[in-house]
């Protein structure tokens, strides 16, 4: 996931984190300068849903506007073995003595 707060804020004419912090405070969310800096400059490791709700209200957006999926990053993290197993030959069970019949 990519955190898209600065872009959404810029679309609303908010160019500085201090301005965003002031607007969040007006909406009832008091954020410390350190936490605001972390939200503004990078990808937060966690965010409370209540805080996300207020941020979305201030920016007039949805959580999906702030949290952008990155499917290429997910695909790059997938181990190579998983891809090989999925694309490998179809394995059919051998029936014989001391073997059970597969479920129907």
Buried (B, 14 or more C-beta within 10 A) or exposed (E): EEBBBBEBBEEBEBEEBEEBBEBBEEEEBEBEEEBBEBBBEEEBEEBEEEBBEBBBBBBEBEEEBBBEEEEEEEEEEEEEEEEEEEEEEEEEEEEEEEEEEEEE
